[in-house]
Each structure stands twice: as structure tokens, then as C-alpha cells.
């Protein structure tokens, strides 16, 4: 059942992508500062979206790596604090 749903979604997305490409087939000049190229508007938009997706994934990867590092540091601190509490509980009390 799940594979049928995935197939239906893939077909709908392919249909929408084809419709998008057909509607936006006008050529546009893309000036990349060092080279000027002409391509269909739909391709230029897809390339821009793909580049944004890749750059966003790259930036978020670095962010999540920092979070994982911070999480590991906090776990070490928590283990050390738990060990200190355990050691303090086992110390004998000086009774007066």
C-alpha cells in the first residue's frame, strides 16, 4: 500500500515538473559575471533551487556538527557531576 502511495506521489510530481517546464520554456540570458549563457527559464529556476538546497544543506551540516559537539561536552559534564555526587554519597560522615 505504501509503495502505491509513493508511486502516485512520484507520478504527480513528475507531471507537475513537466507542466512547469512546458509553461516556462522561454529562453533567458543568465549572466554569471564571467560567462553569459542562455537557457530555458524552468532550467534556470531549477538550477537556482538546487544550488540553494545544496548550500542550505552544507550550512545546516556545520550547524548540526556544532550542536553534536556541544551535546557531547554537556554529556561529559553530566557524567562527571554524577560521578562526583556518587563519590560524595559514599564518603563517611564525621559524627560529632
C-alpha positions in Angstrom: 0.0 0.0 0.0 2.8 2.4 0.9 4.6 1.7 -2.4 1.5 2.5 -4.3 1.2 5.9 -2.5 4.9 6.6 -3.3 4.3 5.8 -6.9 1.2 8.1 -7.1 3.2 10.9 -5.5 6.1 10.4 -7.9 3.8 10.4 -10.9 2.0 13.6 -9.7 5.4 15.3 -9.1 6.7 14.2 -12.5 3.5 15.6 -14.1 3.8 18.9 -12.2 7.5 19.1 -13.2 6.7 18.5 -16.8 3.9 21.1 -16.8 6.3 23.6 -15.1 8.9 23.0 -17.8 6.4 23.4 -20.6 4.9 26.6 -19.2 8.3 28.2 -18.5 10.2 27.4 -21.8 11.1 31.0 -22.7 14.9 31.4 -23.0 16.6 33.7 -20.6 20.1 35.1 -20.6 22.0 34.2 -17.4 25.0 36.4 -16.7 27.3 34.6 -14.3 29.8 37.5 -14.4 32.4 35.6 -16.3 30.2 33.8 -18.8 26.8 34.6 -20.3 24.6 31.7 -21.2 21.0 31.2 -22.5 18.8 28.6 -21.1 15.1 28.0 -20.5 13.6 29.8 -17.6 12.4 26.5 -16.0 16.0 25.1 -16.1 17.4 28.3 -14.6 14.9 28.2 -11.7 15.6 24.5 -11.1 19.3 25.1 -11.0 18.9 28.0 -8.6 16.7 25.9 -6.4 19.1 23.0 -6.5 22.1 25.3 -5.6 20.1 26.8 -2.7 19.3 23.3 -1.5 22.9 22.2 -1.6 24.2 25.4 0.1 21.5 25.1 2.8 22.3 21.5 3.5 26.0 22.4 3.8 25.4 25.2 6.2 23.0 23.2 8.3 25.5 20.3 8.4 28.1 22.6 10.0 25.4 23.8 12.5 24.4 20.3 13.5 28.0 19.3 13.9 28.4 22.1 16.4 25.3 21.0 18.2 26.6 17.4 18.4 29.9 18.7 19.8 28.1 20.8 22.4 25.9 17.9 23.3 28.9 15.6 23.8 30.6 18.2 26.0 27.4 18.6 28.1 27.1 14.8 28.5 30.7 14.6 29.7 30.0 17.3 32.3 26.8 15.5 33.4 28.7 12.2 33.8 31.4 13.9 35.8 28.8 15.6 38.1 27.0 12.3 38.6 30.3 10.6 39.5 31.1 13.4 42.0 27.7 13.0 43.6 28.2 9.3 43.8 31.6 9.8 45.4 30.2 12.3 47.9 27.5 9.8 48.9 30.0 7.1 49.7 32.1 9.3 51.9 31.7 8.6 55.6 30.2 11.3 57.7 32.2 12.8 60.6 29.9 12.5 63.6 30.5 14.8 66.5 
